[in-house]
Amino acid sequence: MPIFGTNKELSVQFVLGYAPGEFATALQAIADGRINVQPLVTGKVGLAGVAQAFASLATPDDHAKILVEPWRN
């Protein structure tokens, strides 16, 4: 809903596309620990929690990124 972004005075910037090498570089930096992505992870669920995770993501103030860990109960 655009009104949430408007009320928060958010700026969103889009890019036309990335080169495949840029994805590889970013993923390698994450894997090496040079980029800390943990502040973005606001929740973790197992497969049974996927439906609730999507419902939670619909509320903009609750979560940024929820990881699905299939081995998690």
C-alpha positions in Angstrom: 0.0 0.0 0.0 1.7 3.2 -1.1 0.3 5.2 1.7 2.6 3.6 4.2 5.7 4.8 2.3 4.1 8.2 1.8 3.4 8.6 5.5 6.9 7.5 6.4 8.3 9.8 3.7 10.3 6.9 2.2 12.3 7.2 -0.9 12.5 4.2 -3.2 15.0 4.0 -5.9 14.9 1.4 -8.7 17.6 0.2 -11.1 17.0 -1.2 -14.6 19.2 -4.3 -14.0 22.3 -5.8 -12.6 25.0 -7.7 -14.3 25.3 -11.4 -13.2 28.8 -10.6 -11.9 27.4 -8.1 -9.5 25.2 -10.8 -7.9 28.1 -13.1 -7.6 30.2 -10.4 -6.0 27.5 -9.6 -3.5 26.8 -13.2 -2.6 30.5 -13.9 -2.1 30.8 -10.9 0.2 27.9 -12.2 2.2 29.3 -15.7 2.3 32.7 -14.3 3.4 31.2 -12.3 6.2 32.2 -8.9 4.7 28.6 -7.9 4.6 26.5 -8.5 7.7 23.0 -9.3 6.7 21.8 -10.3 10.1 20.2 -6.8 10.9 17.8 -7.5 8.0 16.7 -10.9 9.3 13.8 -10.2 11.6 12.5 -13.7 11.8 13.1 -17.4 11.1 10.5 -20.1 10.6 10.3 -23.7 9.6 8.1 -25.0 6.7 5.0 -25.0 9.0 5.4 -21.3 9.7 5.5 -20.1 6.1 1.9 -19.1 5.9 2.1 -17.1 9.1 5.4 -15.5 7.9 3.6 -14.2 4.8 0.8 -12.9 6.9 3.3 -11.2 9.2 5.1 -9.6 6.2 1.9 -7.9 5.2 2.2 -5.7 8.3 5.0 -3.3 7.3 6.3 -2.5 10.8 6.7 -6.2 11.9 9.3 -7.7 9.7 11.9 -6.9 7.0 13.1 -10.4 6.1 11.9 -13.8 7.4 14.1 -16.8 6.6 12.6 -20.2 5.9 14.7 -22.9 7.5 13.2 -26.3 6.5 14.9 -28.1 9.3 13.4 -25.8 11.9 10.3 -27.0 13.8 
